[in-house]
Amino acid sequence: MAETLKLQGDLTRVSYTQQLTLLESAAKQGCQTVDLSNVGAIDSTAVALWVESKRRFNSVKWVNLPVQMVTIAELVGVDLE
């Protein structure tokens, strides 16, 4: 497994379960980075997935966060650092 998981497609409530399953599998195989550079549409689900990943896999780093995700996180009071 690559050390980086490149999520693709939309990151919305419709894809949450699928994306979480990918993240779980990747983390178990040693993934250390989640790259969102290829993600299409997003909603607050992206922030929820980030929160869940930090809770369960704290060592996984997220990179190339979409501006929309950062904005949503700021609006709901989540610090993505």
Phi and psi in degrees as a GROMACS rama.xvg file:
@    title "Ramachandran Plot"
@    xaxis  label "Phi"
@    yaxis  label "Psi"
@TYPE xy
-67.1501  152.814  ALA-2
-72.7221  -14.1317  GLU-3
-119.531  129.347  THR-4
-98.7157  118.011  LEU-5
-99.161  99.9013  LYS-6
-69.4876  143.663  LEU-7
-133.383  162.128  GLN-8
81.5885  -164.164  GLY-9
-82.0879  147.938  ASP-10
-119.678  81.994  LEU-11
-130.045  177.502  THR-12
-58.2362  -28.7732  ARG-13
-66.6542  -33.8743  VAL-14
-102.58  2.21822  SER-15
-54.4481  -52.1176  TYR-16
-60.8117  -42.966  THR-17
-63.432  -45.3605  GLN-18
-67.1336  -38.0102  GLN-19
-64.5365  -40.0108  LEU-20
-61.9688  -43.4778  THR-21
-60.4934  -43.9176  LEU-22
-64.4629  -44.1717  LEU-23
-59.0038  -47.782  GLU-24
-62.0169  -45.0648  SER-25
-64.0632  -42.5457  ALA-26
-63.1927  -39.7968  ALA-27
-65.3575  -25.651  LYS-28
-95.9516  10.5198  GLN-29
97.7077  9.80977  GLY-30
-59.0945  135.393  CYS-31
-116.773  -12.0272  GLN-32
-139.499  137.715  THR-33
-111.444  120.82  VAL-34
-105.822  122.065  ASP-35
-102.277  16.4464  LEU-36
-65.1085  -21.2677  SER-37
-105.65  13.2551  ASN-38
-80.4427  138.991  VAL-39
-88.1173  -117.563  GLY-40
-68.2561  144.207  ALA-41
-135.104  160.87  ILE-42
-141.595  -162.406  ASP-43
-62.1208  -13.8788  SER-44
-58.6898  -35.8119  THR-45
-60.0311  -41.9652  ALA-46
-68.4049  -41.3028  VAL-47
-60.8992  -40.2473  ALA-48
-66.5471  -39.9903  LEU-49
-61.5943  -46.6714  TRP-50
-60.1781  -45.958  VAL-51
-62.7892  -40.7192  GLU-52
-67.3841  -36.8327  SER-53
-67.6815  -35.7609  LYS-54
-67.364  -41.8121  ARG-55
-96.2167  -32.9921  ARG-56
-133.397  65.934  PHE-57
-55.9815  -27.1698  ASN-58
-79.8419  -8.35896  SER-59
-77.9428  125.847  VAL-60
-97.639  139.641  LYS-61
-105.512  134.523  TRP-62
-130.047  161.951  VAL-63
55.8307  48.4905  ASN-64
-68.7504  132.858  LEU-65
-64.7287  147.435  PRO-66
-55.4038  -39.7932  VAL-67
-60.0944  -38.8559  GLN-68
-66.3534  -43.1103  MET-69
-62.3892  -42.6384  VAL-70
-62.6576  -46.3407  THR-71
-60.8335  -44.4898  ILE-72
-60.101  -43.0735  ALA-73
-62.4166  -41.0667  GLU-74
-64.5131  -32.9548  LEU-75
-100.221  3.61089  VAL-76
79.7506  29.0342  GLY-77
-102.589  126.332  VAL-78
-90.4621  113.267  ASP-79
-82.9537  11.7114  LEU-80
